[in-house]
Amino acid sequence: MTEPYSPPGAASAADIDSEAARHSPAQAQATASTSNSDPHQYASPWPLHGGQGEALLRCLGVDPSSAAGPFVDLSASLNPLGPPTWFGDWLAGAGGHLWRYPDPRQPLARAALAAHHGVAQQQLWLTNGGAEAIHLVAQCHRGGRALIVEPTFGEYARACALNDISVSRIMLQGDDFRLDVDALCQAMTGVDLVFLCRPNNPTGTLARRDDVATLLRHARRVGALLVVDEAFAEFSDEDEGEDEGEDESAFAECSDDAAGDGRCAAQGPLCQWLAPGADTSVDVPLVLLRSLTKFYTLPGLRLGYVMASAARIRALAERQVAWSLNGLAEAVVPELLADGDFAEASRGWLADERDRLCQALRALGLVVPESRANFVLLRLPGAATPQRGEVLLRGLARHAILGRHTHTFRGLDGAWVRLALSTAEVNDRVVEALADIIAAETVAGGSQTPCSGGSA
Ligand SMILES: Cc1ncc(COP(=O)(O)O)c(C=O)c1O
C-alpha cells in the first residue's frame, strides 16, 4: 500500500450523484464542454483504470486481509487463457531483441499484421499499446473538435484534453446502451473527429456494422474523421463467422461504399473498408485502433496498432516517439498471430462462458446489457445510485473478487460494475458472491429488494 489513501466517503458520492443527474444516459443531445478538464476523471478519488486493486480496495474501505482468500482481479478485462503457454520460453530466448535498437520501420510486426487484416503495410502502424494509438490520433488533430460517444474509455477525453481538442459528447441510450445514429450524425456537424468504441468499454455493446457504415458515409459528407477503437474486437466474434461465404465482390462493395458511393457495407471486419483494392491513395475517413494486450494477456508488453489510409498513418508515425514500440513487442507479433490454437481456444471459452454468465446474472435479477466483449456490465435493479454500485463492489471485494468501479465513466457514475469474464470456475464464484450480496441486501432491508422484481 504505497499510494496515498483516498477515502471513499459520502461527500465524493454526493458530488458524483449531482454529476449523474446532469449526464444521465437519457440525455440524448451532444453536450459541448466549456473546458477540457473532465471532472469525471481528474477530480475523482477512484483509480482511473482497472487493474489497480490496492487503490480500489482503499477507496472501498476494504481491508485486504478481511477478504475470503486470495483476490481474483476482474477489474481489467484480460483473457484468462493467456498468455499463450509458449510465451515464457520464447521470452527466455528473446534477449537479442533487447540489446539492439528495434527497427523503427517495425517490419516484422507490420508485415504480419497487414497480412492478417488484408490491408497494405503502409496502412498499418504499431504503437505502445492501444493507449498510445489514441493519443497519436489526438495529436494529429491538435486544437480541433471531437465528439465522444459515452459512456466510454476515458483515454479519448484525456487525449483530447492534452491536445487542446474541445469535446462534445453524445450518450448511449437506456439500460441497453443503444446508439442513436441520427442524433450522432447530427452532432457530427462541425466536428473534426468522432471517437466510437466497438465493442464499447465499459458497456460491452457493439454498434451495428450498418450503423457504422452510415456514420462513415456521414463523416465523409461533413468532413469528419471516424475513429473506431476496436481494442476488444478479437472478443466480439465479428471478424469471424459473419464473413463466412463472403466473396470478392462483397469486399469490393464494402471498399467502394466506404469510399463514398453509397453502397452498404453489410459484412466483414471494418478494416476491409480501408482496403480499396491495391489503391492505397483513396482516403477513407476512418481510423481503426487495435490492441493485442487483452486477447493475448500481455498488458505489460504494450502492443497496439492503428489501421488507416497511408497518408494518415504517415502523419501519425511522424509524431510517435522514436522506438516507442519495443523490440520484444515487435518480434512477438508474428508468433502471436501464428498461434491459431490459442485463438481458437479463446473463442471457444468465450462462446461458452459469456452467455452462461450473463444468463446467471440476469437470473439473480441484475440488469446486464448484451455484451459482445470479454466483460459484462451490471447493476442492481431499481435506483441506479453510486451507493448501490458500491454495495456490489464492496461485497465482491469481501468475497476476494475485484470489479471495475464506474465512477469515472460519464453517465454510469458508480451505479454499475464491470466484471471481466473469467474461467468457468471463477465465473461461478462471481455468481455465488453476487447471490450472497443480493441476499444480504434484502435481509438488511436495503432501499430496494434487488431480486424481487426481475430486471428493471
Ligand atoms: C477501449 C480501450 N482502448 C484501448 C485501451 C488501451 O489498451 P492497451 O494500451 O493496453 O493496448 C483500453 C484499455 O483498457 C481500452 O479499454
The ligand as an SDF file (V2000), in Angstrom:
LIG
                    3D

 16 16  0  0  0  0  0  0  0  0999 V2000
  -11.3060    0.6610  -25.3040 C   0  0  0  0  0  0  0  0  0  0  0  0
   -9.8550    0.6040  -25.0000 C   0  0  0  0  0  0  0  0  0  0  0  0
   -8.9830    1.0180  -25.9120 N   0  0  0  0  0  0  0  0  0  0  0  0
   -7.6520    0.9680  -25.6830 C   0  0  0  0  0  0  0  0  0  0  0  0
   -7.1640    0.5090  -24.4850 C   0  0  0  0  0  0  0  0  0  0  0  0
   -5.6960    0.5150  -24.2700 C   0  0  0  0  0  0  0  0  0  0  0  0
   -5.1990   -0.7810  -24.2600 O   0  0  0  0  0  0  0  0  0  0  0  0
   -3.6440   -1.0510  -24.2970 P   0  0  0  0  0  0  0  0  0  0  0  0
   -2.9650    0.2720  -24.2580 O   0  0  0  0  0  0  0  0  0  0  0  0
   -3.3370   -1.8960  -23.1180 O   0  0  0  0  0  0  0  0  0  0  0  0
   -3.4020   -1.7730  -25.5810 O   0  0  0  0  0  0  0  0  0  0  0  0
   -8.0410    0.0790  -23.4960 C   0  0  0  0  0  0  0  0  0  0  0  0
   -7.5490   -0.4150  -22.2010 C   0  0  0  0  0  0  0  0  0  0  0  0
   -8.2680   -0.7760  -21.3200 O   0  0  0  0  0  0  0  0  0  0  0  0
   -9.4210    0.1260  -23.7550 C   0  0  0  0  0  0  0  0  0  0  0  0
  -10.3170   -0.2710  -22.8430 O   0  0  0  0  0  0  0  0  0  0  0  0
  1  2  1  0
  2  3  1  0
  2 15  2  0
  3  4  2  0
  4  5  1  0
  5  6  1  0
  5 12  2  0
  6  7  1  0
  7  8  1  0
  8  9  2  0
  8 10  1  0
  8 11  1  0
 12 13  1  0
 12 15  1  0
 13 14  2  0
 15 16  1  0
M  END
$$$$
